[in-house]
C-alpha cells in the first residue's frame, strides 16, 4: 500500500507543470525543471517530473500538504479577508472531532503560550507570522498562497484559565481535507 507522500507525488505527476504554474503563487522554471511555491513566505522548490523537494528540512507531513495544495488548488481561488475566517466548529467534522482537535491543537498551544502569550510574536517570526488586530495576542500565518491560519491566544484572568482559538481562510476546504488542516496546525505548532 502506498504512503500518503507517494500518493501525493503520483497525483501531482498527472498535471503538466505549466498547468500547475497557473495556480496562485506557483512558478515554473522550465530551464531547470523546478516548480516553486511560497511556503510560510519562503520559496519551496520541487524538481519536476521526479517530484523531489530541494529543501531537506521539510517533514513528510509538510511535503504532503504542499503536494495537496499544488494538485488541488484552482487558479481562481478567492482571497479571503480575516473578517471571513472560520474555525473548526464551522465544519461538521470539527463538531464531531472536537475532543481530538483539543488534544492535538488547542492543548499544545495553551501549554506553549498560555502563561506567556506574548511569546507567540517572537516564536512566529521564522514562519513570517504577522500580528493582527483580532486580540492582544493573535498571529496570522500565510501557510501557502491564499491559505492562512490564525492563532488567537487568550491569557488567563482571575476568572478564566488561558484559552486559544484557531481560525483559517474559508477557502481552505476547497483545497485541503479536514485532517490536512489539523496537520497544518500541528506543523505550525511544532515550528513555534
HELIX and SHEET records of a PDB file:
HELIX    1   1 UNK A    4  UNK A   12  1                                   9    
HELIX    2   2 UNK A   17  UNK A   20  1                                   4    
HELIX    3   3 UNK A   60  UNK A   72  1                                  13    
HELIX    4   4 UNK A   82  UNK A   84  5                                   3    
HELIX    5   5 UNK A   88  UNK A   90  5                                   3    
HELIX    6   6 UNK A   92  UNK A   96  1                                   5    
HELIX    7   7 UNK A   98  UNK A  101  1                                   4    
HELIX    8   8 UNK A  102  UNK A  106  3                                   5    
HELIX    9   9 UNK A  107  UNK A  113  1                                   7    
HELIX   10  10 UNK A  119  UNK A  123  1                                   5    
HELIX   11  11 UNK A  125  UNK A  127  5                                   3    
HELIX   12  12 UNK A  170  UNK A  174  5                                   5    
HELIX   13  13 UNK A  178  UNK A  191  1                                  14    
SHEET    1   A 4 UNK A  26  UNK A  29  0                                        
SHEET    2   A 4 UNK A  34  UNK A  39 -1                                        
SHEET    3   A 4 UNK A  42  UNK A  47 -1                                        
SHEET    4   A 4 UNK A  52  UNK A  53 -1                                        
SHEET    1   B 5 UNK A  86  UNK A  87  0                                        
SHEET    2   B 5 UNK A 163  UNK A 168 -1                                        
SHEET    3   B 5 UNK A 147  UNK A 154 -1                                        
SHEET    4   B 5 UNK A 138  UNK A 144 -1                                        
SHEET    5   B 5 UNK A 130  UNK A 131 -1                                        
END                                                                             
